[in-house]
Amino acid sequence: MGFPSVKWLFEINAIMNIVHVQAVESNMRMQPLMLYSATKLIDKAQKYNGLPYEPRPITPGKGTFVVHFSLIFKNHNDLMSFFEQLKNGK
């Protein structure tokens, strides 16, 4: 029996300094972890002037749980700094 892994997708709109974030998993038991991770990402984004932004609508597939949110940053440097700290695991 394998441990389920959540698939995280990040899409950047560099012109608008917006990041669309999506976590996808078919195992509903992962829902609390996905929501917890999403709140931690939003908290980290706030350190770089990132704010929650109304996301575009999505349609999850059958039997799939999706957590989706968007973040808008004050400028491109803040956006890149946010991703740099994610990459470094801070």
N, C-alpha and C positions, 0 to 999 in steps of 0.2 A: 504494500500500500504506500503510494507516494504522497509526499506533502504537497498540497496545492500551492501554486505560486501565482501571485497577482501580477497581471501584465499592466505596466504603467506606460502611458503614451503621453508625450509632450509635443505640442505643436506651437511653434512661435510665429507670431505676426510681428516681425521686427519693425515695420513701418509704424504700427500703432502701439508698440511696446506691450503687447498682450500675449499671454501664454495660456493655451487651452490644455487642461490636464484631464486625463481620463484613466481610471483604473478599471480593469475588466477581469471578472472571475466568475466561473459557473458554480462554484461551491459557496452556497449561502452562508456557511459557517465562517467564511472569511470577511463577511460584512463588517463586524466590529473593528477588525484590523484595518480594513480599507478606510473606514470613516476616521479612525484614529490617525492614520498616516496622512490623510487629506488635511486634517486640522493642524498637524505638525508642519506640513508644507506651507499652509497659509500663514502660520505663525512665523516661519522662517522668512517668507516673502515680505512680511511687514517690516522686518529689519532692513530691507532694501527698498523701502517705499512702495511695496507691492500691496495692492488692495484687491479684495474679491470684486469681480466684475461679472455682470449678468451673462451667463453662458448662452451659447447658441443651443437650440434644442437638438437632442440626439434620440435615436431609437435603438435601444439595446436589442440584441438578438434573443431568440427564444431560449429560456433557461439560463440567461446570463444576467449577472448583477453588475451594474455600472455605477461608479461614483464619478461625477463630472463637475468640474468647476473651472473658472477662468480667473486669471489675475492680470491686473493692469499696473504697469510700473510708470513712475514719473518720467524716466528717461531710459535711453538704451544702455547706458553704463550701469544703472541699477539692475536692469534685467540681466545683463551679462554677469554682474557680480553675484546675483542670486544663483545662477546656474553654476558659476565657478565654485561657490561654497557647497552646492549639492554634489558636484563632481568630486570635491575633496572630502566629502563625508562629514562635514561640520554641521 
